[in-house]
Amino acid sequence: MRTTFMKPLALFATMMLMAMSACAHTATSEKKAAETEVTNDYKAFPADTIEVMSKAMDRTIKNVVVKPLTYFSNDNDSMRYPVLYLLHGAYGCYSDWSKKTDLHRLADQYDIIIVCPDGQDSWYFDSPVDPKMQFETYVSKELVEYIDNNYRTYANRYMRAITGLSMGGHGALFLAFRHPDVFWSCGSMSGNMDITQFPDSWHIKDRLGNYAGNEQRWRDHAVCNLVDQVKACPLQPAQNIIIDDGLNDIFIKNNIAMHEKLVEKGIDHDFTVRPGRHSWDYWVNSLDFHLMFFDKAFKRGAELMKQ
């Protein structure tokens, strides 16, 4: 009887193993199919590389624009999106961020449009010495108007954020502090908060003239000196500000000084110091934190727009 009983049991066990194997194979196949579908979606809807005419500079500027996959759905063809303007650092270009991190994933995760303009070592100033370097006007006015006119955005300050790394970190706060009617949320990753400390570096003197003889101009363009302007801004609610830097970053001291100045003036902001250097490893990680911060701001902004 034992022999008669064991045969069906063995057969049953074999059948169960086959079924489990088939299920596992099916699940793996479905996962691979889903991954292939996502990959194919990105291939079908790649990032846009656009050239936008700048009247201020009388030339075109390149930009990368990344849209979430929902942007292409026929069911959502009337849906509008918040926009993140993401700035590169010195010696960089408009394609840096898209090469270093998965902007498609982030655009999908937060359902936003991400715009990466070319900054061309401009420091995002309107240079008083070089008419071909008018990037404050370009980013805060010309590019924003182009994006709002050609993409399904919310043309509202509550739904715009700007951040960047190093030169772009300084530039993002500089532009947002000077144009609070355009950018409600702003951030800086490893930004150079006080350019006056580096008079011979990163082409700053090519944009503002030599520090010697132009000290006041340099001070006026240093974001650390715009704090009083932020405090006095009549627009309410106030801006959402996030600043972070790595413990071993070259700008850690003036980022801490910037934080202390904001605290002294009673200006709300998030400030974080994490392990890290002036490197892409740090900035790619930092971008996730900035997007979580901006996502909350966009949600608050959506409620304010209903009021």
C-alpha positions as a Markdown table, in Angstrom:
| # | Residue | x | y | z |
|---|---|---|---|---|
| 1 | Met | 0.0 | 0.0 | 0.0 |
| 2 | Arg | 2.9 | 2.3 | 0.7 |
| 3 | Thr | 4.1 | 1.9 | -2.9 |
| 4 | Thr | 0.6 | 2.5 | -4.3 |
| 5 | Phe | 0.2 | 5.7 | -2.1 |
| 6 | Met | 3.6 | 7.2 | -3.0 |
| 7 | Lys | 3.1 | 7.1 | -6.7 |
| 8 | Pro | 0.2 | 9.6 | -6.8 |
| 9 | Leu | 1.9 | 11.7 | -4.2 |
| 10 | Ala | 5.1 | 11.9 | -6.2 |
| 11 | Leu | 3.0 | 12.7 | -9.3 |
| 12 | Phe | 1.2 | 15.4 | -7.4 |
| 13 | Ala | 4.4 | 17.0 | -6.2 |
| 14 | Thr | 5.8 | 16.9 | -9.7 |
| 15 | Met | 2.7 | 18.6 | -11.1 |
| 16 | Met | 3.0 | 21.3 | -8.4 |
| 17 | Leu | 6.6 | 22.0 | -9.2 |
| 18 | Met | 5.8 | 22.3 | -12.9 |
| 19 | Ala | 2.9 | 24.7 | -12.1 |
| 20 | Met | 5.2 | 26.8 | -9.8 |
| 21 | Ser | 7.8 | 26.9 | -12.5 |
| 22 | Ala | 5.3 | 28.0 | -15.1 |
| 23 | Cys | 4.0 | 30.7 | -12.8 |
| 24 | Ala | 7.5 | 32.0 | -12.1 |
| 25 | His | 8.3 | 31.9 | -15.8 |
| 26 | Thr | 5.1 | 33.8 | -16.6 |
| 27 | Ala | 5.8 | 36.4 | -13.9 |
| 28 | Thr | 9.3 | 36.9 | -15.2 |
| 29 | Ser | 8.0 | 37.1 | -18.7 |
| 30 | Glu | 5.4 | 39.7 | -17.7 |
| 31 | Lys | 8.1 | 41.7 | -15.8 |
| 32 | Lys | 10.4 | 41.7 | -18.8 |
| 33 | Ala | 7.5 | 42.6 | -21.1 |
| 34 | Ala | 6.6 | 45.6 | -18.8 |
| 35 | Glu | 10.2 | 46.7 | -18.7 |
| 36 | Thr | 10.4 | 46.4 | -22.5 |
| 37 | Glu | 7.2 | 48.4 | -22.8 |
| 38 | Val | 8.5 | 51.2 | -20.6 |
| 39 | Thr | 11.8 | 51.2 | -22.6 |
| 40 | Asn | 9.9 | 51.3 | -25.9 |
| 41 | Asp | 7.7 | 54.1 | -24.5 |
| 42 | Tyr | 10.8 | 56.2 | -23.8 |
| 43 | Lys | 12.2 | 55.4 | -27.3 |
| 44 | Ala | 8.8 | 56.5 | -28.8 |
| 45 | Phe | 8.7 | 59.7 | -26.7 |
| 46 | Pro | 12.3 | 60.8 | -26.2 |
| 47 | Ala | 13.3 | 64.1 | -24.6 |
| 48 | Asp | 13.0 | 67.1 | -26.8 |
| 49 | Thr | 16.1 | 69.1 | -27.7 |
| 50 | Ile | 14.8 | 72.5 | -28.6 |
| 51 | Glu | 16.4 | 75.8 | -29.7 |
| 52 | Val | 14.8 | 78.9 | -28.3 |
| 53 | Met | 15.4 | 82.3 | -29.8 |
| 54 | Ser | 16.6 | 84.9 | -27.4 |
| 55 | Lys | 15.9 | 88.4 | -28.5 |
| 56 | Ala | 18.0 | 89.7 | -25.7 |
| 57 | Met | 21.1 | 87.9 | -27.1 |
| 58 | Asp | 20.1 | 87.8 | -30.8 |
| 59 | Arg | 20.8 | 84.1 | -31.0 |
| 60 | Thr | 19.2 | 80.7 | -30.2 |
| 61 | Ile | 19.9 | 78.7 | -27.1 |
| 62 | Lys | 19.6 | 74.9 | -26.8 |
| 63 | Asn | 17.5 | 73.2 | -24.1 |
| 64 | Val | 16.4 | 69.7 | -23.1 |
| 65 | Val | 12.8 | 69.2 | -22.3 |
| 66 | Val | 11.6 | 65.9 | -20.6 |
| 67 | Lys | 7.9 | 65.2 | -20.4 |
| 68 | Pro | 6.2 | 62.4 | -18.3 |
| 69 | Leu | 4.6 | 59.5 | -20.2 |
| 70 | Thr | 1.1 | 60.7 | -19.2 |
| 71 | Tyr | 1.7 | 63.8 | -21.4 |
| 72 | Phe | 1.3 | 61.5 | -24.4 |
| 73 | Ser | -1.9 | 59.8 | -23.3 |
| 74 | Asn | -5.0 | 60.6 | -25.4 |
| 75 | Asp | -7.0 | 60.4 | -22.1 |
| 76 | Asn | -4.9 | 63.2 | -20.7 |
| 77 | Asp | -4.5 | 65.5 | -23.7 |
| 78 | Ser | -5.9 | 68.5 | -21.7 |
| 79 | Met | -3.9 | 67.8 | -18.6 |
| 80 | Arg | -1.4 | 70.5 | -17.5 |
| 81 | Tyr | 1.9 | 70.1 | -15.7 |
| 82 | Pro | 4.2 | 71.9 | -13.2 |
| 83 | Val | 7.6 | 72.7 | -14.6 |
| 84 | Leu | 11.1 | 72.2 | -13.0 |
| 85 | Tyr | 13.9 | 74.3 | -14.5 |
| 86 | Leu | 17.1 | 72.4 | -13.8 |
| 87 | Leu | 20.4 | 74.3 | -14.2 |
| 88 | His | 23.9 | 72.9 | -14.9 |
| 89 | Gly | 27.2 | 74.0 | -13.4 |
| 90 | Ala | 30.3 | 75.8 | -14.7 |
| 91 | Tyr | 31.9 | 74.3 | -17.8 |
| 92 | Gly | 28.7 | 72.2 | -18.3 |
| 93 | Cys | 25.9 | 72.3 | -20.8 |
| 94 | Tyr | 22.2 | 71.7 | -21.3 |
| 95 | Ser | 22.6 | 68.0 | -21.7 |
| 96 | Asp | 24.5 | 67.3 | -18.5 |
| 97 | Trp | 21.6 | 66.4 | -16.3 |
| 98 | Ser | 20.0 | 64.1 | -18.9 |
| 99 | Lys | 23.3 | 62.2 | -19.3 |
| 100 | Lys | 24.0 | 61.9 | -15.6 |
| 101 | Thr | 20.6 | 60.8 | -14.2 |
| 102 | Asp | 17.3 | 59.4 | -15.4 |
| 103 | Leu | 15.1 | 62.4 | -15.9 |
| 104 | His | 12.4 | 60.3 | -17.5 |
| 105 | Arg | 12.0 | 58.4 | -14.3 |
| 106 | Leu | 11.7 | 61.6 | -12.3 |
| 107 | Ala | 9.3 | 63.3 | -14.7 |
| 108 | Asp | 7.1 | 60.2 | -14.5 |
| 109 | Gln | 7.4 | 59.8 | -10.7 |
| 110 | Tyr | 6.3 | 63.4 | -10.1 |
| 111 | Asp | 4.2 | 64.0 | -13.2 |
| 112 | Ile | 6.2 | 67.1 | -14.1 |
| 113 | Ile | 8.0 | 68.6 | -17.1 |
| 114 | Ile | 11.7 | 69.1 | -16.6 |
| 115 | Val | 13.6 | 71.8 | -18.6 |
| 116 | Cys | 17.4 | 72.0 | -18.8 |
| 117 | Pro | 18.6 | 75.2 | -20.4 |
| 118 | Asp | 22.1 | 75.8 | -21.7 |
| 119 | Gly | 23.8 | 78.3 | -19.4 |
| 120 | Gln | 27.2 | 78.6 | -21.1 |
| 121 | Asp | 29.2 | 79.7 | -18.1 |
| 122 | Ser | 27.0 | 82.8 | -17.9 |
| 123 | Trp | 26.3 | 82.4 | -14.1 |
| 124 | Tyr | 22.7 | 83.1 | -15.3 |
| 125 | Phe | 23.4 | 86.8 | -15.1 |
| 126 | Asp | 22.5 | 89.6 | -17.6 |
| 127 | Ser | 26.2 | 90.5 | -18.1 |
| 128 | Pro | 26.8 | 94.2 | -18.1 |
| 129 | Val | 30.0 | 93.6 | -20.2 |
| 130 | Asp | 29.0 | 91.0 | -22.7 |
| 131 | Pro | 25.7 | 91.5 | -24.7 |
| 132 | Lys | 25.8 | 87.9 | -25.8 |
| 133 | Met | 25.4 | 86.7 | -22.2 |
| 134 | Gln | 22.0 | 87.8 | -21.1 |
| 135 | Phe | 20.9 | 84.7 | -19.3 |
| 136 | Glu | 18.8 | 86.2 | -16.5 |
| 137 | Thr | 16.4 | 87.6 | -19.1 |
| 138 | Tyr | 16.6 | 84.4 | -21.1 |
| 139 | Val | 15.8 | 81.9 | -18.4 |
| 140 | Ser | 13.4 | 84.0 | -16.3 |
| 141 | Lys | 11.4 | 85.5 | -19.2 |
| 142 | Glu | 12.1 | 84.2 | -22.7 |
| 143 | Leu | 12.5 | 80.5 | -22.0 |
| 144 | Val | 9.6 | 80.5 | -19.5 |
| 145 | Glu | 7.3 | 82.2 | -22.0 |
| 146 | Tyr | 8.4 | 79.7 | -24.7 |
| 147 | Ile | 7.7 | 76.7 | -22.5 |
| 148 | Asp | 4.3 | 78.0 | -21.4 |
| 149 | Asn | 3.3 | 78.7 | -25.0 |
| 150 | Asn | 4.5 | 75.4 | -26.5 |
| 151 | Tyr | 3.9 | 72.9 | -23.8 |
| 152 | Arg | 0.8 | 72.1 | -21.6 |
| 153 | Thr | 2.0 | 73.8 | -18.4 |
| 154 | Tyr | 0.4 | 75.8 | -15.6 |
| 155 | Ala | 1.5 | 79.3 | -16.5 |
| 156 | Asn | 1.6 | 80.2 | -12.8 |
| 157 | Arg | 4.4 | 80.9 | -10.3 |
| 158 | Tyr | 3.0 | 78.3 | -7.9 |
| 159 | Met | 3.7 | 75.6 | -10.5 |
| 160 | Arg | 7.3 | 76.6 | -11.4 |
| 161 | Ala | 10.5 | 75.5 | -9.5 |
| 162 | Ile | 14.1 | 76.2 | -10.3 |
| 163 | Thr | 17.2 | 74.5 | -8.9 |
| 164 | Gly | 20.7 | 73.5 | -10.0 |
| 165 | Leu | 24.2 | 72.5 | -9.1 |
| 166 | Ser | 27.2 | 74.7 | -8.3 |
| 167 | Met | 27.0 | 77.7 | -10.7 |
| 168 | Gly | 23.4 | 76.5 | -11.4 |
| 169 | Gly | 22.7 | 76.5 | -7.6 |
| 170 | His | 23.7 | 80.1 | -7.3 |
| 171 | Gly | 21.9 | 80.8 | -10.5 |
| 172 | Ala | 18.6 | 79.2 | -9.4 |
| 173 | Leu | 18.4 | 81.2 | -6.2 |
| 174 | Phe | 19.6 | 84.4 | -8.0 |
| 175 | Leu | 16.8 | 84.1 | -10.6 |
| 176 | Ala | 14.1 | 83.1 | -8.1 |
| 177 | Phe | 15.0 | 85.8 | -5.6 |
| 178 | Arg | 15.0 | 88.4 | -8.3 |
| 179 | His | 11.9 | 87.1 | -10.0 |
| 180 | Pro | 9.5 | 85.7 | -7.3 |
| 181 | Asp | 6.6 | 86.4 | -9.6 |
| 182 | Val | 8.0 | 83.7 | -11.9 |
| 183 | Phe | 9.5 | 81.0 | -9.6 |
| 184 | Trp | 7.7 | 80.2 | -6.3 |
| 185 | Ser | 10.0 | 77.3 | -5.4 |
| 186 | Cys | 13.8 | 77.3 | -5.7 |
| 187 | Gly | 16.8 | 75.3 | -4.6 |
| 188 | Ser | 20.6 | 75.0 | -4.7 |
| 189 | Met | 22.9 | 72.0 | -4.6 |
| 190 | Ser | 26.5 | 72.9 | -3.7 |
| 191 | Gly | 25.9 | 76.4 | -4.9 |
| 192 | Asn | 28.5 | 79.1 | -4.7 |
| 193 | Met | 26.6 | 81.5 | -2.4 |
| 194 | Asp | 29.2 | 84.2 | -2.4 |
| 195 | Ile | 30.9 | 84.8 | -5.8 |
| 196 | Thr | 33.0 | 87.7 | -4.3 |
| 197 | Gln | 35.2 | 85.1 | -2.6 |
| 198 | Phe | 36.3 | 83.7 | -6.0 |
| 199 | Pro | 37.3 | 86.8 | -8.1 |
| 200 | Asp | 39.5 | 84.8 | -10.6 |
| 201 | Ser | 37.5 | 81.6 | -11.0 |
| 202 | Trp | 35.0 | 80.1 | -13.4 |
| 203 | His | 34.8 | 83.0 | -15.8 |
| 204 | Ile | 32.8 | 85.2 | -13.4 |
| 205 | Lys | 35.1 | 88.2 | -14.2 |
| 206 | Asp | 34.2 | 87.7 | -17.9 |
| 207 | Arg | 30.6 | 88.3 | -17.0 |
| 208 | Leu | 31.0 | 91.1 | -14.5 |
| 209 | Gly | 34.4 | 92.6 | -15.2 |
| 210 | Asn | 37.4 | 92.3 | -12.9 |
| 211 | Tyr | 36.5 | 92.4 | -9.2 |
| 212 | Ala | 39.0 | 95.2 | -8.7 |
| 213 | Gly | 37.1 | 98.3 | -9.7 |
| 214 | Asn | 33.7 | 96.6 | -9.9 |
| 215 | Glu | 33.3 | 95.5 | -6.2 |
| 216 | Gln | 29.7 | 96.8 | -5.9 |
| 217 | Arg | 28.6 | 95.1 | -9.1 |
| 218 | Trp | 30.0 | 91.8 | -7.8 |
| 219 | Arg | 28.2 | 92.2 | -4.5 |
| 220 | Asp | 25.0 | 93.1 | -6.2 |
| 221 | His | 25.2 | 89.8 | -8.2 |
| 222 | Ala | 26.1 | 87.6 | -5.2 |
| 223 | Val | 23.0 | 85.7 | -4.1 |
| 224 | Cys | 24.0 | 85.9 | -0.4 |
| 225 | Asn | 23.4 | 89.6 | -0.7 |
| 226 | Leu | 19.8 | 89.2 | -1.9 |
| 227 | Val | 18.5 | 88.0 | 1.4 |
| 228 | Asp | 17.1 | 91.4 | 2.4 |
| 229 | Gln | 15.3 | 91.5 | -1.0 |
| 230 | Val | 13.7 | 88.2 | -0.2 |
| 231 | Lys | 12.6 | 89.3 | 3.2 |
| 232 | Ala | 11.0 | 92.5 | 1.8 |
| 233 | Cys | 9.2 | 90.7 | -1.1 |
| 234 | Pro | 5.5 | 91.7 | -1.0 |
| 235 | Leu | 4.3 | 88.5 | -2.8 |
| 236 | Gln | 2.6 | 86.1 | -0.4 |
| 237 | Pro | 2.8 | 83.2 | 0.3 |
| 238 | Ala | 6.6 | 83.4 | 0.5 |
| 239 | Gln | 8.9 | 81.3 | -1.7 |
| 240 | Asn | 9.8 | 77.7 | -0.9 |
| 241 | Ile | 13.6 | 77.4 | -0.5 |
| 242 | Ile | 15.8 | 74.3 | -0.3 |
| 243 | Ile | 19.6 | 74.5 | 0.0 |
| 244 | Asp | 22.0 | 71.6 | 0.6 |
| 245 | Asp | 25.7 | 70.9 | 0.4 |
| 246 | Gly | 28.2 | 68.1 | 1.0 |
| 247 | Leu | 30.4 | 68.1 | 4.1 |
| 248 | Asn | 33.5 | 68.0 | 2.0 |
| 249 | Asp | 32.3 | 70.5 | -0.7 |
| 250 | Ile | 34.4 | 73.5 | -1.7 |
| 251 | Phe | 31.5 | 75.8 | -0.9 |
| 252 | Ile | 30.4 | 74.3 | 2.4 |
| 253 | Lys | 31.4 | 77.4 | 4.5 |
| 254 | Asn | 29.5 | 79.9 | 2.4 |
| 255 | Asn | 26.5 | 77.6 | 2.3 |
| 256 | Ile | 26.4 | 77.5 | 6.1 |
| 257 | Ala | 26.9 | 81.3 | 6.2 |
| 258 | Met | 23.9 | 81.6 | 3.8 |
| 259 | His | 21.8 | 79.4 | 6.0 |
| 260 | Glu | 22.7 | 81.5 | 9.0 |
| 261 | Lys | 21.8 | 84.7 | 7.2 |
| 262 | Leu | 18.4 | 83.3 | 6.3 |
| 263 | Val | 17.8 | 82.2 | 9.8 |
| 264 | Glu | 18.8 | 85.6 | 11.1 |
| 265 | Lys | 16.3 | 87.3 | 8.8 |
| 266 | Gly | 13.6 | 84.9 | 9.7 |
| 267 | Ile | 13.2 | 83.4 | 6.2 |
| 268 | Asp | 11.8 | 79.9 | 6.1 |
| 269 | His | 13.9 | 77.3 | 4.2 |
| 270 | Asp | 15.2 | 73.8 | 4.3 |
| 271 | Phe | 18.9 | 73.4 | 4.8 |
| 272 | Thr | 20.7 | 70.0 | 4.8 |
| 273 | Val | 24.3 | 69.0 | 5.0 |
| 274 | Arg | 25.1 | 65.5 | 4.0 |
| 275 | Pro | 28.3 | 63.5 | 3.4 |
| 276 | Gly | 29.7 | 64.3 | -0.1 |
| 277 | Arg | 31.9 | 66.3 | -2.3 |
| 278 | His | 31.5 | 68.6 | -5.3 |
| 279 | Ser | 30.6 | 65.7 | -7.6 |
| 280 | Trp | 27.9 | 64.2 | -9.7 |
| 281 | Asp | 27.4 | 61.3 | -7.2 |
| 282 | Tyr | 26.3 | 64.0 | -4.7 |
| 283 | Trp | 24.1 | 66.0 | -7.1 |
| 284 | Val | 22.3 | 63.0 | -8.6 |
| 285 | Asn | 21.4 | 61.9 | -5.0 |
| 286 | Ser | 20.5 | 65.5 | -4.1 |
| 287 | Leu | 18.0 | 65.9 | -6.9 |
| 288 | Asp | 15.7 | 63.3 | -5.5 |
| 289 | Phe | 15.4 | 65.3 | -2.2 |
| 290 | His | 14.8 | 68.5 | -4.2 |
| 291 | Leu | 12.0 | 66.9 | -6.2 |
| 292 | Met | 10.3 | 65.6 | -3.0 |
| 293 | Phe | 10.4 | 69.1 | -1.7 |
| 294 | Phe | 9.1 | 70.7 | -4.9 |
| 295 | Asp | 6.4 | 68.0 | -5.2 |
| 296 | Lys | 4.9 | 69.2 | -1.9 |
| 297 | Ala | 5.1 | 72.8 | -3.0 |
| 298 | Phe | 3.3 | 72.0 | -6.3 |
| 299 | Lys | 0.5 | 70.3 | -4.3 |
| 300 | Arg | 0.2 | 73.3 | -2.1 |
| 301 | Gly | 0.3 | 75.5 | -5.2 |
| 302 | Ala | -2.5 | 73.6 | -6.8 |
| 303 | Glu | -4.7 | 74.3 | -3.8 |
| 304 | Leu | -3.8 | 78.0 | -3.8 |
| 305 | Met | -4.8 | 78.2 | -7.4 |
| 306 | Lys | -8.3 | 77.0 | -6.5 |
| 307 | Gln | -8.8 | 79.8 | -4.0 |
